[in-house]
């Protein structure tokens, strides 16, 4: 019954899940608009702290941030409900798309109503940057850290190690000065050791079962192998979808083409190259977490086994990709929270926040560069919708879903 008082919050999460386009970069701007300004479920400072913390961990960062908002409001039960409500619409859509591959192609997802989704996402990201700048950049050292982090991220955007390296360096630099005072004491959170033990146990058992099934050639072993492949990916991916999709491409498309590997494992899970790229394109036109693409890949990997097995593949992809993110963030956040009473951690947060703003700024320009335009008119409209999205977020009270709907309407009309 206690959860009943959180129904308005869960309703806001659901609306966010069906209107949040653009991956973690765009999601943060929408979270600021929805959960900070309109609903006041969390402050800007708290949201930036959660976002900075989640950049340190592997997994789906925007999913982890939203899960922690639920955790701070209602503990583990509300965090789990928040996670489920957030991921379910996107995973159902992406899993469903795996049944209609012959009717889909990558180009069709970039036309019509989805035409301005990419520039809209960049507009949301620029909005998040302007808000984060006001909160986190307030002296010379944070300005320098932000600029250097933005330059390094833009140049090395596709290198997964750049994010944790910059975050560690940012925290180190702001610890070179001991003039800043620590935060006030806060009530410590109880650490749930079961979360990290469960993460490690699932990782170990899945790995052992998958390898045993391969060596002994178990019949119907594909679901076991599929779970292990995706769970392992979700456990080690830094940098969000920019890294997730290349890692999955290497696992399900590139590796199965190796003749040497095929001799050792002739039944390796393989996804057709065209099907893979169709899924990676479609997920950008679907609201919610980009990691939901694993639901599509799971279903696609099992499609030759019949509808029942394909549904199972979608479910395996969903659970395997999000479970490690949830277990890691719910274990490490109480530790992180409890450590903030120490001056070293407090000073480190200043540099980490500055790095995150730099990463966001670089991501905005990188995504703007990657927006496909065929002529000057397309470029003109891309700029218009990027600026218009930022302006509507900054100077109007329009909710995020309304802005998304407007961009889709104009995409259909123009």
C-alpha positions in Angstrom: 0.0 0.0 0.0 2.9 2.3 0.6 3.7 2.3 -3.1 0.3 3.8 -3.9 1.6 7.2 -2.9 4.2 6.9 -5.7 1.6 6.4 -8.4 2.0 9.9 -9.8 5.7 9.4 -9.9 5.3 6.1 -11.8 2.9 7.7 -14.1 5.5 10.4 -14.9 8.0 7.6 -15.6 5.7 5.9 -18.0 5.0 9.1 -19.9 8.7 9.7 -20.0 9.3 6.2 -21.3 7.0 6.7 -24.4 8.3 10.2 -25.2 12.0 10.1 -24.4 13.9 9.9 -27.7 17.6 10.2 -28.5 19.5 7.9 -26.1 21.1 9.0 -22.8 22.2 12.3 -24.2 18.7 13.4 -25.1 17.1 11.7 -22.1 18.9 13.9 -19.5 17.4 17.0 -21.0 14.0 15.5 -20.8 14.6 14.3 -17.2 15.5 17.9 -16.2 12.3 19.1 -17.8 10.0 16.4 -16.4 11.4 15.4 -13.0 13.1 18.6 -11.9 11.1 21.5 -13.3 7.6 20.1 -13.8 7.3 17.5 -11.1 10.0 18.6 -8.7 10.8 15.0 -7.7 14.5 15.8 -7.6 16.7 18.9 -7.7 19.0 19.8 -10.5 22.0 19.3 -8.2 20.9 15.8 -7.2 20.2 14.8 -10.8 23.6 16.0 -12.0 25.2 14.1 -9.1 23.3 10.9 -10.1 24.2 11.4 -13.7 27.9 11.9 -12.9 27.9 8.8 -10.7 26.3 6.6 -13.4 29.0 7.7 -15.9 31.5 5.8 -13.8 29.6 2.5 -14.1 29.2 0.2 -17.0 25.6 -0.2 -18.4 22.7 1.9 -19.5 23.4 5.3 -17.9 20.0 6.9 -18.4 18.3 3.8 -17.1 20.5 3.8 -14.1 19.8 7.5 -13.4 16.1 6.9 -13.5 16.3 3.8 -11.4 18.2 5.8 -8.7 15.6 8.5 -8.7 13.1 5.8 -7.8 15.5 4.4 -5.3 15.9 7.8 -3.5 12.2 8.2 -3.4 11.1 4.8 -2.3 14.0 2.4 -1.9 14.5 -0.9 -3.8 10.8 -1.7 -4.4 10.2 1.6 -6.2 13.5 1.4 -8.0 12.5 -2.0 -9.5 9.1 -0.7 -10.5 10.7 2.4 -12.1 13.1 0.2 -14.0 10.4 -2.0 -15.3 8.0 0.8 -16.4 10.9 2.6 -18.1 12.2 -0.3 -20.1 9.1 -2.2 -20.9 7.5 0.0 -23.7 10.7 0.2 -25.7 11.6 -3.5 -25.2 8.1 -4.6 -26.3 8.4 -2.4 -29.4 11.9 -3.6 -30.3 11.1 -7.2 -29.6 8.0 -6.9 -31.7 9.9 -5.5 -34.6 12.0 -8.6 -34.8 8.9 -10.4 -36.1 8.5 -8.0 -39.0 12.1 -7.9 -40.4 11.0 -8.6 -44.0 8.8 -5.4 -43.9 11.4 -3.1 -42.4 14.5 -1.4 -43.6 16.8 1.2 -42.1 15.9 4.0 -44.5 12.2 3.9 -43.8 12.9 4.6 -40.1 14.6 7.9 -41.0 11.7 9.2 -43.1 8.3 10.8 -42.4 7.4 11.5 -38.8 10.9 10.5 -37.6 12.6 13.0 -39.9 13.4 15.6 -37.2 14.0 13.2 -34.3 17.8 13.5 -34.6 18.0 17.4 -34.5 15.3 17.4 -31.7 17.5 15.1 -29.7 20.5 17.4 -30.1 18.3 20.3 -29.0 17.4 18.4 -25.8 21.1 17.8 -25.2 22.1 21.4 -25.7 19.3 22.3 -23.2 20.8 19.8 -20.7 24.3 21.3 -21.3 23.1 24.8 -20.5 21.4 23.6 -17.3 24.4 21.5 -16.2 26.8 24.4 -17.0 25.0 26.7 -14.5 25.2 24.0 -11.8 28.7 22.5 -12.3 30.9 25.2 -14.0 31.6 28.0 -11.5 35.4 28.6 -11.4 38.5 28.6 -13.6 39.5 25.0 -13.0 36.1 23.5 -13.8 36.0 25.6 -17.0 39.4 24.3 -18.1 38.3 20.7 -17.3 35.1 21.0 -19.2 36.8 22.4 -22.3 39.6 19.8 -22.3 37.1 17.0 -21.7 34.9 18.2 -24.5 37.9 18.3 -26.9 39.1 14.8 -25.9 35.7 13.3 -26.1 34.9 14.7 -29.5 38.2 13.4 -30.9 37.9 10.0 -29.2 34.2 9.6 -29.1 34.1 6.0 -30.2 36.7 4.8 -27.8 34.9 3.3 -24.7 37.8 3.9 -22.4 37.7 7.7 -22.8 34.7 8.2 -20.5 36.0 6.5 -17.3 39.6 7.9 -17.9 38.4 11.5 -18.2 36.2 11.0 -15.1 39.1 9.7 -13.0 41.4 12.5 -14.2 38.7 15.2 -13.5 38.3 13.9 -10.0 42.1 13.8 -9.5 42.7 17.4 -10.7 40.1 19.0 -8.4 41.7 17.1 -5.5 45.0 18.9 -6.0 43.5 21.7 -4.0 42.4 21.2 -0.4 40.7 24.6 0.0 37.2 23.2 -0.5 35.2 22.0 2.5 33.4 18.6 2.6 29.6 18.3 2.3 27.6 18.2 5.4 27.0 14.8 7.0 24.1 12.8 5.6 22.2 9.8 6.8 24.2 6.8 5.4 22.4 4.3 3.1 22.5 0.6 4.0 24.6 -1.3 1.5 22.8 -4.2 -0.1 25.6 -6.8 -0.5 23.1 -9.2 -2.1 23.1 -7.1 -5.2 26.8 -7.5 -6.0 26.8 -11.2 -5.0 23.8 -11.8 -7.3 25.6 -9.9 -10.1 28.7 -12.0 -9.7 26.8 -15.3 -9.3 24.7 -14.7 -12.4 27.9 -13.8 -14.4 29.8 -16.9 -13.2 26.9 -19.4 -13.6 26.0 -18.0 -17.0 29.6 -18.3 -18.2 30.1 -21.8 -16.9 26.7 -23.1 -18.3 27.3 -21.4 -21.7 30.8 -22.9 -22.1 29.7 -26.3 -20.9 26.7 -26.3 -23.2 29.1 -25.4 -26.1 31.6 -28.1 -25.3 29.1 -30.8 -24.7 26.9 -29.6 -27.6 23.7 -29.5 -25.5 20.5 -29.6 -27.6 18.5 -26.4 -27.4 21.5 -24.6 -25.8 21.1 -21.4 -27.8 19.0 -19.5 -25.1 21.8 -20.2 -22.5 24.5 -18.9 -24.9 22.4 -15.9 -25.8 21.8 -14.9 -22.2 25.5 -15.2 -21.4 26.6 -13.2 -24.5 24.2 -10.3 -23.8 24.7 -10.3 -20.0 28.5 -10.2 -20.5 28.1 -7.2 -22.9 25.8 -5.4 -20.4 28.4 -5.9 -17.7 31.3 -4.3 -19.5 29.9 -1.6 -21.8 30.9 2.0 -21.1 29.7 4.9 -23.2 26.1 3.9 -23.9 24.8 3.0 -27.3 27.9 4.4 -29.0 29.8 1.4 -27.6 26.9 -1.1 -27.1 26.0 -1.5 -30.7 29.7 -2.0 -31.9 30.2 -4.5 -29.2 27.1 -6.4 -30.2 28.1 -6.2 -33.8 31.4 -7.8 -33.0 29.7 -10.5 -31.0 26.8 -11.5 -33.3 28.0 -10.4 -36.8 31.8 -10.2 -37.0 32.9 -13.1 -34.8 30.6 -15.7 -36.5 32.2 -14.9 -39.8 35.6 -16.1 -38.5 36.3 -19.5 -40.1 38.7 -20.4 -37.3 36.0 -19.7 -34.7 33.4 -21.6 -36.7 35.5 -24.7 -36.6 35.7 -24.5 -32.8 32.0 -23.5 -32.4 29.9 -24.3 -35.5 26.7 -23.5 -33.7 27.7 -19.9 -32.7 24.8 -17.4 -32.5 24.8 -15.3 -35.7 22.7 -12.4 -36.8 22.4 -11.4 -40.4 24.3 -8.1 -41.1 21.3 -6.4 -42.7 19.0 -7.4 -39.9 21.5 -6.1 -37.4 21.7 -2.7 -39.0 18.0 -2.5 -39.3 17.7 -3.0 -35.6 20.4 -0.4 -34.8 18.5 2.1 -37.0 15.0 1.4 -35.6 16.0 1.8 -32.0 16.9 5.5 -32.7 13.3 6.1 -33.8 11.8 4.4 -30.6 11.4 6.2 -27.3 13.0 4.8 -24.2 16.4 3.3 -23.5 18.6 2.5 -26.5 19.7 -0.7 -24.7 16.3 -2.1 -25.7 17.9 -3.0 -29.0 19.0 -6.1 -27.2 15.3 -7.2 -27.2 15.4 -7.0 -31.0 18.7 -8.8 -31.3 17.5 -11.5 -28.9 14.4 -12.2 -30.9 16.3 -12.0 -34.2 18.8 -14.6 -33.0 16.0 -17.0 -32.2 13.7 -16.3 -35.1 14.5 -19.6 -37.0 13.2 -21.6 -34.0 9.6 -20.6 -34.2 7.5 -17.9 -32.6 7.6 -19.3 -29.0 11.4 -19.4 -29.1 11.6 -16.0 -30.6 9.5 -14.5 -27.8 11.8 -16.2 -25.4 14.8 -14.6 -27.2 13.2 -11.1 -26.8 12.7 -11.7 -23.1 16.3 -13.0 -22.7 17.7 -9.9 -24.5 15.6 -7.6 -22.2 16.6 -9.2 -18.9 20.3 -9.9 -19.8 21.1 -6.4 -20.9 19.4 -4.5 -18.1 20.0 -6.8 -15.1 23.8 -6.1 -14.7 23.1 -2.3 -14.9 20.5 -2.4 -12.2 22.5 -4.7 -9.8 25.7 -2.6 -10.2 24.1 0.8 -9.7 21.9 -0.3 -6.7 25.0 -1.8 -5.0 27.5 0.9 -5.7 25.3 4.0 -5.1 24.9 3.5 -1.3 28.7 3.2 -1.1 29.2 6.3 -3.2 26.6 8.2 -1.1 28.2 7.2 2.2 31.7 8.2 0.9 30.6 11.8 0.2 31.1 12.8 3.7 34.8 12.7 3.0 36.5 15.9 1.6 38.4 13.9 -1.1 35.1 12.6 -2.6 33.4 16.0 -2.4 36.3 17.7 -4.2 36.4 14.9 -6.8 32.7 15.5 -7.6 33.5 19.0 -8.7 35.9 17.7 -11.4 33.7 14.7 -12.3 30.7 17.0 -12.9 32.8 19.3 -15.0 34.0 16.3 -17.1 30.4 15.2 -17.6 29.4 18.6 -18.9 32.3 18.5 -21.3 31.2 15.0 -22.5 27.7 16.2 -23.0 28.9 19.2 -25.0 31.1 17.1 -27.2 28.2 14.6 -27.7 25.9 17.4 -28.8 28.4 18.6 -31.5 29.3 15.0 -32.5 25.6 14.1 -32.9 25.0 17.3 -34.9 27.9 16.3 -37.2 26.4 12.8 -37.7 23.0 14.0 -38.7 22.6 12.9 -42.3 21.8 15.7 -44.7 21.5 15.5 -48.5 21.4 19.2 -49.3 21.4 22.7 -47.8 17.6 22.5 -47.2 18.0 19.4 -45.0 20.8 21.2 -43.1 18.7 24.3 -42.6 15.8 22.3 -41.2 18.2 20.3 -38.9 19.5 23.6 -37.5 16.0 25.0 -37.2 14.7 22.1 -35.2 17.7 21.9 -33.0 17.4 25.6 -32.0 13.6 25.4 -31.8 13.8 22.4 -29.4 16.3 24.2 -27.2 14.2 27.4 -27.2 11.0 25.6 -26.4 12.6 23.8 -23.5 14.3 27.0 -22.2 11.6 29.6 -22.6 8.3 27.8 -22.6 6.5 25.5 -20.2 5.7 22.9 -22.9 6.3 19.3 -21.5 8.7 17.0 -23.3 6.0 14.8 -24.9 4.4 17.9 -26.5 7.7 18.9 -28.0 8.3 15.4 -29.4 4.8 15.4 -30.8 5.3 18.7 -32.5 8.6 17.6 -34.1 6.9 14.4 -35.4 4.0 16.4 -36.7 6.3 18.8 -38.7 8.2 15.8 -39.9 5.0 14.4 -41.4 3.9 17.8 -42.8 7.2 19.1 -44.3 
